Amino acid sequence: MQTSSNHSARRHLVTAIATATALLCSTAASAVPANAARAALAPQIKLADGVIEGLQMRGQKKDVRVFRGIPYAAPPVGEYRFREPQPVARWAGVRQARQFGPRCMQPVPASKSNARAKEMSEDCLYLNVWAPNQAADKKLPVLVYFHGGGFTAGDGSDPRYDGANLAARGIVMVTVNYRLGVFGFLAPPEAARESSHGTAGNYGLLDQVSALRWVRDNIAQFGGDPSKVTIAGSSAGSMSVSAHMASPLSRGLFAGAIGQSGGAFAPTAFWTRQEAEQAGSQFAARVGAASLQQLRSLPAHALLTAAGQSGLTPESIPFLPSIDGHFLTESPEQVFTNGGQAQVPLMLGSNSQEQPYTALLGDAEPTPENWRQAVKAKFPAHAEEVLAHYPGNDENEVKHAATALASDLFIGHGTWRWMERHRETGRSPVFYYRYTQPLPPEVQRAGQPRDTDPRLGAKHSAQVPYALGNLEHVRRYAWTAADYDVSRMFSSYVEQFVKTGNPSGTVPDTSGASPEGTTARDEGWLPRWPAVIADNRGMLMQVIGERTSSVWDRSAPRQGLVQRLTAPGQPAVAPEQVAVETAPAPAAR
């Protein structure tokens, strides 16, 4: 009886354990999807400074995670104003990374900004990361993109720079806010004496260096490879890229570079240290600040107003990067001439209408006589030579000649010089382009200002949403099938360059046709883009537009003329003509 009782007791115990186990398994099974769902919607990353929680994207980009507003340096306020970026304070718990950080202080009102950031603040040193849903050990290539805006406006939340498209293609993409205008480039002499490096100014560029160091230390947690970082930018962002190639502080932080419409070369060269410190002293006197401490105690908006930055116009850019002796020990031009630049593959180019012909002709009709008078007024000692390289014998020729000269003087020539110097002294391939796709007509919206510039080519900054695959984020224009074709092709060039150091990548030429006969509509074939070579036919470059092909560019004599016209001792292009990237009207949020 006792044995039977014991067996019975054991059976009851086994049954109870089995039931409890089944219940636990059932409870656990029901809990897993909930936790998995939360993890999918709120991915977390452990950084060097703490844990962040981002968002899992939905829809077409559902395999992409985004982390917004990640601090990479301490807020540059109070005693940290006019000082190189300081380390981030570690945080406890989980920091939300779902909203873009504030854009840096700038003159563009929020109502006219294309930013998705909800506010503007001096506390603005944040970056954003888009990453594929990949394990952290995947070692994916990384693209760090610096926004444009003439070193006085812009931010990393602009929808044109959105990284989801490239992340969906297997790239970890980062956009960066950096200090602008008076906050980013004022060089008070007292700040130089206070600095351990004996220099002042260039805080915006030092912010970018700090962001690149953050990428080096943290990007592996997102699946990125810190040894495969490409830096890129448009306009002032492109000038920044050229400066990083020349800076000893940036060496080893990137393995490739992309420049779009801008280089730190004449005629948009950086200031000397003396010019920067003189401007710093003059500004301090203007605001009645007798000391650095008084400059730091003024409200941020008071500094913005005093700097004259009431609107995004060329006349409102009083501060530029400088050859400070720390970030830059020589001018980028000299560094490249000596072969001291970062020896990395370079992909760069400019647009066919960086400036419209009205930039030189104003309201005058584009007649041959008016063109001749305009050239004589601007270049009295070289008028005939200029007219020989930029002839205008009828209205159509005048429009194109004036567009070409205005574009060269603005930013086209500086970009060309950057290409030429790296081709001559670099030990890595250079891929050069001219972007030609004009923007399509605007979508009519009440109260929206019209773009009145002539459409003789691609205007300044027009390439950005095409190159990053973000046309759908810009609602101002009535995009056509041809625009989307060009965007797919240009963004594929960017993708392949980031992944392989060659814009043609490993995509095979399966067409069997000559590149000259290829259009972007040819599905499954990316037109081959060879590295720059020069011979008696000219310079080999890629024309990117509705019809993309490799061509021989014969503009070297023209560029040589512009180099002489903008050389020291010649009437220089005014420094306020530094590249200002104009953003489209507010886009999709």
SULCOR-V869613 format. One record per run of one state. SS is the DSSP state (@ for helix, = for strand, . for the rest). FROM is the first residue (numbers start at 0). TO is the last residue. Records with the same first field share a line. If there is no record, write none. Layout:
# SULCOR-V869613
SS: FROM-TO, FROM-TO
This chain:
# SULCOR-V869613
.: 0-0, 41-42, 46-49, 53-53, 56-57, 61-62, 71-76, 80-92, 96-101, 103-108, 112-118, 120-124, 132-138, 146-157, 161-162, 167-170, 176-179, 185-187, 194-201, 222-222, 234-234, 246-246, 250-254, 260-269, 286-290, 297-298, 306-312, 316-320, 323-330, 337-343, 351-351, 353-356, 361-366, 378-381, 389-393, 425-428, 435-440, 442-457, 459-462, 467-469, 473-475, 477-479, 500-513, 517-532, 535-536, 544-547, 553-554, 565-573, 577-588
@: 1-40, 58-60, 77-79, 109-111, 158-160, 163-166, 180-184, 188-193, 202-221, 235-245, 247-249, 272-285, 291-296, 299-305, 313-315, 331-336, 357-360, 367-377, 382-388, 394-424, 463-466, 470-472, 480-499, 514-516, 555-564, 574-576
=: 43-45, 50-52, 54-55, 63-70, 93-95, 102-102, 119-119, 125-131, 139-145, 171-175, 223-233, 255-259, 270-271, 321-322, 344-350, 352-352, 429-434, 441-441, 458-458, 476-476, 533-534, 537-543, 548-552
